[in-house]
C-alpha cells in the first residue's frame, strides 16, 4: 500500500467510513485496542472502528466505536449509509495485544483478550464472519485500511509488515 495524502487517523473510540479512491484509514499504535475493518467490494466503501473496551454495559455511551458491543452495529449502520450492504461486508480485525507481563494477565490486565472475544461475539450476533485477523500476542500494531480496495496492512512493533 503506497503512502497516500488522504490518510485519516481513527482515534480511540472513533468510527470512520470512506469511499475516496486514495483514502486510507489508520489506527496508530494499537496495544490492547482492536481495529475493526469492514469493506464492501462492490460499493468500494470501507470503514474502521477503534475499539477500546469490550462492553458498554453500565457505562455512558459517548462514542459508539469505543465498545465492541456498540462498534460492530454502529459501523454496519455507517457503512450502509455510505452505500454498502451488510451482506457483502468483508470483516478483518487486528489488535488486542497483551501489553503486560504474562504473570499479570488477569482481570483488567487481560483487556486485549477481552476486546478480541467481545468483538468476535458482537460480530456473530450481527451475522458477520471474520475473513482475516491478526490478534493477540504481545506486539503493538498499526493498522491501515485502503478505502477503495479494502486492503488491510498491519505493521507490528516487532518490525513486521503484512496484509490481511
N, C-alpha and C positions, 0 to 999 in steps of 0.2 A: 504494500500500500504506500503510495507516494505521500509526501508531506504537503497537504493542500493548505490553501489560505483560509478556507472556511471551516476551521476546527471550533467546535463548541464543547466546552468543558461542562460535563454533567456533574454538578456538585452534590454534596451529601443530601439525600432525600429528594433530589430533583428528578423530573421526567422530561425528556426532550424527544421530539419527533421531527424528522426531516425528509424531504423529497428532493433536496438540492443535489444536482449532479456531482458536485465536488465536495459536498458537506461530509464532515467526519465528526461523529460524536465520541467523546472520550471521558472515561473515568480514570482519573490520575491517582496513583499510589494507593490502590486498594489493599487493605490489610484484611480485617475480618468482614468488611463490607462485600456485597455481591453486586456485580454488574449484570443486569437483566437486559438482554438484547433481543429484539423482535425484528423480523424483516419479512415483508410481503414482496416476493419476486415479481409478481405481475404488476402491482401498482408502483413498484420501485420506491417504497416508503419504508423507512427504518425508524426504530425508537429504542431508547435506552433509559433505564431507571437505575439509580444509585441507591441500593437498599442498605440501610444502616442497621436495622434491628428486625428480629423475626416477627413480632406481633404488636399490633396496635391496641390490643385488649387493655382496658383500663387507662389508656393514655389519651391525651388531647391530640386530635389529628390536625397537625399544622401543615403537613406535606404528605400527600398520599404515596409518594415514592419512597418515603423513609422506612416503611414497614413492608415486609414480604407479603403479608396478607392483604394489604391495600394496593401495593405497587402493581401486582400482577393484573388485577382487573382495571386499574386506572390506566395502565399502559395499553391494554387492549382497547379501551374506550378512546384514548388519544390516537391510536393507530387507525381506528375506524373513522374517526372524524377527519383524518387526513387521506382517506380513500382506501385504506387497507381492509382486508377481510380476515376475520378471526380464523376461518377455516384454512387460510393459506399461510398463516404465520409460521415462520421458521424461528425456533427459540434456541438461544445459546446463553449459557451463564458462565461466569468466571468470578473467582474471588473466594471469600470465605476461609482465608488462611488462619491458622492457629498462630497468633503472633506472640505467645508467651511460651515459656518452657513447658515441656510435656508434664512435668510434675505439678504444674499449676493449672492444668487443663480440666478444671471443674467449675461448675457454677458460672459466674459471669465471665470467666476466662475462656469458656468454650463458645463464645458468641459466634465465631466463624462457622463452626459446625452447625449451630442452631440456625444461622442465617441460610445455610445451604438447604437444610432439611425443611425449613419453613417455606422457602422459595419453591422447592420441588412439590411440596404438599399443596401450596396455593395454585401452582400450575396444573396439577392433577385435578383439583376441584374445578378449575376453569376449562378442563378438557383439552389442555395443551401438553405437548410432549417435548422434552428437551432433545434437540437434534445433536448438540455437542456441548461439552463442558470442560472447563479447566478449573477445578475447585479443590479446596483443602490444601494440605501441605503447610509449609511454614514460610513460603516466599510471598512477598508483596507483589502486586501486579498492576500494570496499567493496561487498560482495555480500550481499543479503538474499533469503531464500527463505521464502515463506509456506507453512507446512506443509500446511494444508488444501487450498489452491488450486493450489499449485505455482508461483505467480507468482515470478519472479526479477527483482529490481530491482538495477541496477548504478549506483552513484554513482562518478564519477571525480574525481580530484584537480583536474581542469580544470573542475569545477562542472557537469558534465552528468549528467543522470539519465535512465535509460531502462530499459524492461523487455525481457527476453529471451523 
